Amino acid sequence: MPRGMEPKHLFWGLLFLQVYDTEENLAQSVGEVDEKTFQKWSHLFVNAISYLECEVVSSFEFHSLYFIFSTVLTVILILNCTADDMGQ
C-alpha cells in the first residue's frame, strides 16, 4: 500500500461499496474530505479487495457476517462524524 495509508481509508472503501451514493456526498459524509482524496483511497481499497481470494463456507453465514460488519461500520462512521461535528 502507498505511503499515507490510514485505517480510515479502508473504511472509506467499504463505505463506497456499501452505500450507493455519489462520491461527492460520501466524501462529505466522512468529514468534509476532498472528493478526489476520497476517490483515490476508496478506489485503491476496492481494487485491493477485489483481488482477495474468496472462500464461502455458507452463504447464510456470509450474509449474516456482512450484515453485522456493515451495521458496525455504519455506527462507527456515524459516531465519528457526530463527534467531529461536536468539536471533540
C-alpha positions in Angstrom: 0.0 0.0 0.0 1.2 3.5 -0.7 2.5 5.9 2.0 0.0 7.8 3.9 -2.5 4.9 4.1 -4.6 5.0 7.3 -7.2 2.6 8.6 -10.0 5.2 7.8 -9.2 4.8 4.1 -10.2 1.1 4.3 -13.5 2.2 5.9 -14.0 4.7 3.0 -13.6 1.8 0.5 -16.1 -0.3 2.4 -18.5 2.6 2.7 -18.2 3.2 -1.1 -19.1 -0.5 -1.6 -22.0 -0.4 0.9 -23.7 2.9 0.2 -25.0 3.6 -3.3 -24.3 7.4 -3.4 -22.1 9.8 -5.3 -18.5 10.2 -4.3 -19.1 13.8 -3.6 -21.8 13.0 -0.9 -19.7 10.2 0.5 -16.7 12.4 0.8 -18.7 15.0 2.7 -20.3 12.3 5.0 -16.9 11.1 6.2 -15.8 14.5 7.3 -15.6 17.1 4.6 -12.9 15.3 2.7 -12.0 16.4 -0.8 -13.8 14.3 -3.4 -10.6 13.4 -5.2 -9.0 12.3 -1.9 -12.0 10.1 -1.1 -12.0 8.7 -4.7 -8.2 7.9 -4.6 -8.3 6.0 -1.3 -11.7 4.3 -1.7 -10.9 3.0 -5.2 -7.5 1.8 -4.1 -9.0 -0.3 -1.4 -11.9 -1.5 -3.6 -9.3 -2.6 -6.1 -7.2 -4.4 -3.4 -10.3 -6.1 -2.0 -11.3 -7.4 -5.5 -8.0 -9.3 -5.6 -8.6 -11.2 -2.4 -9.5 -14.9 -2.7 -13.0 -15.8 -1.7 -14.0 -18.9 0.1 -17.6 -19.1 1.0 -18.4 -21.8 3.5 -22.1 -21.0 3.7 -24.0 -18.1 2.0 -26.1 -17.7 5.2 -23.1 -17.2 7.4 -21.6 -14.8 4.8 -24.7 -12.7 4.6 -25.1 -12.7 8.4 -21.4 -11.6 8.9 -21.7 -9.0 6.2 -24.8 -7.5 7.8 -23.2 -7.4 11.2 -20.0 -5.9 9.8 -21.8 -3.3 7.7 -24.0 -2.3 10.7 -21.0 -1.9 13.0 -19.2 0.1 10.3 -22.1 2.4 9.8 -22.4 3.0 13.6 -18.7 3.8 13.8 -18.9 6.2 10.9 -21.9 8.0 12.4 -20.4 8.3 15.8 -17.1 9.6 14.3 -19.0 12.2 12.2 -21.1 13.2 15.2 -18.0 13.6 17.4 -16.3 15.7 14.7 -19.5 17.9 14.4 -19.4 18.4 18.2 -15.8 19.6 18.1 -14.4 16.6 20.1 
